Amino acid sequence: MENEAEMSGAPHKRPMKKSPTAIGNHPLSPETMMMGFGFDPALSEGSLKPPIFLTSTFVFENAAAGKRFFEGVTGKRPGGAEGLIYSRFNGPNQEILEDRLSVWEGAEDALAFSSGMSAIATLLLTYVQPGDVIVHSGPLYAATETLIAKILGRFGVTWLDFPAGATREEIDGVIAAAKAKGRVSLIYLESPANPTNALVDVEAVQAARDAAFGADQRPPIAIDNTFLGPLWAKPLASGADISVYSLTKYAGGHSDLVAGGLVGAKRFLDPIRMMRNTIGTICDPNTAWMLLRSLETLELRMSRAGDNAAKVCEFLRNHPKVESVGYLGFLEEGSRQADIYKRHCTGAGSTFSLYLKGGEKEAFAFLDNLTIAHLAVSLGGTETLASAPAAMTHLSVPDERKQALGITDNLVRISIGVENADDLVADFDHALQAV
Ligand SMILES: Cc1ncc(COP(=O)(O)O)c(C=O)c1O
């Protein structure tokens, strides 16, 4: 094929040296591959690091090449784009980022987006038609719930949910009820759920989906893996088809960018790529470059934050002013959540719920007396953040739903960073004295 392309004057994408994925029989780890995978310095003047490609468009070598590229990007010819065309479709920095994102879950492909929400919106717009039913786990990140219920609801889309942690029988029941309502086009999960930290049994969801639908009409299973991914949970290996990321959190990891990602097999991502090409939800080259830098330290940062969280939670659970700590490291042995955790997760993460004895007054006193931890929403950054969901992120959620989800006035959400663990314990100890 290469000769044919040369003869027709339509060269393939500029040849790139293949990045190593193994040394002999020894496969390389994702943390090693983050230093260079998907980038060939020879294509960029020998630059060790990828330059930031600030361009809105790419020059074709000749008209036939331009035609071929467009045939690939529009789906007229299978195989996808053979070269870069226009920065709303893709660019070198985003392509390298996508290659590296897919490494963590051993996936075939990945797509980068301008935010976690634009990734989710592009996924939903691709798979869901007016009149369809979405089956989802509950709760979901508040904006995702709004997008499904209120925005897609305007186009006649409905939804049915099961609680995170639901058993196979419960999931079967919800899928059967959804099928009775209309075409089920997507199963959307979030695990652990924000803000309850409840885990979803992805294996049970896959088994329920496969039992309920014939092979040619199975709705894809997408899962928001923002809280534990890509280090501590790899849901594609547990039966999900598409992993969803707010890269703003752990992947970006420095609270200085907003981006999103989808990871999975090409056959699930190709239609989403076409939608992204049309609506322009790709991330910009500068953000992609920052994410490449962030991914080099992802394993270091997440491991350190995870170790810190274990130490801080151990201190907090024994404190007399603390009612309980909702941390995945403290799941009750033998419980359903502990069983899911053992099958799906390799670490407890660094984002957890702290329930203080008392109510809003105590939660606010704690937050107002922190020295190192910052009073801010979001998570997964190098610095420790703390906030009060009932009064902040979940303020608009109706009271009954808040109660059902355990979003009480005495709840403080904490995302632990990479500071010194003893300094963090001292900070929390000091703030608790003021409660
Ligand atoms: C679990 C989860 N999913 C998705 C999002 C949305 O991501 P973004 O803010 O990057 O759009 C968030 C943001 O907090 C989140 O916590």
The ligand as a MOL file (V3000), in Angstrom:
LIG
                    3D

  0  0  0     0  0            999 V3000
M  V30 BEGIN CTAB
M  V30 COUNTS 16 16 0 0 0
M  V30 BEGIN ATOM
M  V30 1 C -16.3470 12.5230 38.7250 0
M  V30 2 C -16.2820 13.7350 37.8410 0
M  V30 3 N -16.5870 13.6080 36.5430 0
M  V30 4 C -16.5660 14.6740 35.7060 0
M  V30 5 C -16.2340 15.9310 36.1590 0
M  V30 6 C -16.2500 17.0760 35.2020 0
M  V30 7 O -14.9680 17.4090 34.8130 0
M  V30 8 P -14.5210 18.8570 34.2820 0
M  V30 9 O -14.6570 19.8050 35.4290 0
M  V30 10 O -13.1020 18.6170 33.8230 0
M  V30 11 O -15.4280 19.2240 33.1640 0
M  V30 12 C -15.8840 16.1090 37.5060 0
M  V30 13 C -15.5160 17.4490 38.0200 0
M  V30 14 O -15.4180 17.6560 39.2100 0
M  V30 15 C -15.9140 14.9750 38.3720 0
M  V30 16 O -15.6180 15.0810 39.6730 0
M  V30 END ATOM
M  V30 BEGIN BOND
M  V30 1 1 1 2
M  V30 2 1 2 3
M  V30 3 2 2 15
M  V30 4 2 3 4
M  V30 5 1 4 5
M  V30 6 1 5 6
M  V30 7 2 5 12
M  V30 8 1 6 7
M  V30 9 1 7 8
M  V30 10 2 8 9
M  V30 11 1 8 10
M  V30 12 1 8 11
M  V30 13 1 12 13
M  V30 14 1 12 15
M  V30 15 2 13 14
M  V30 16 1 15 16
M  V30 END BOND
M  V30 END CTAB
M  END
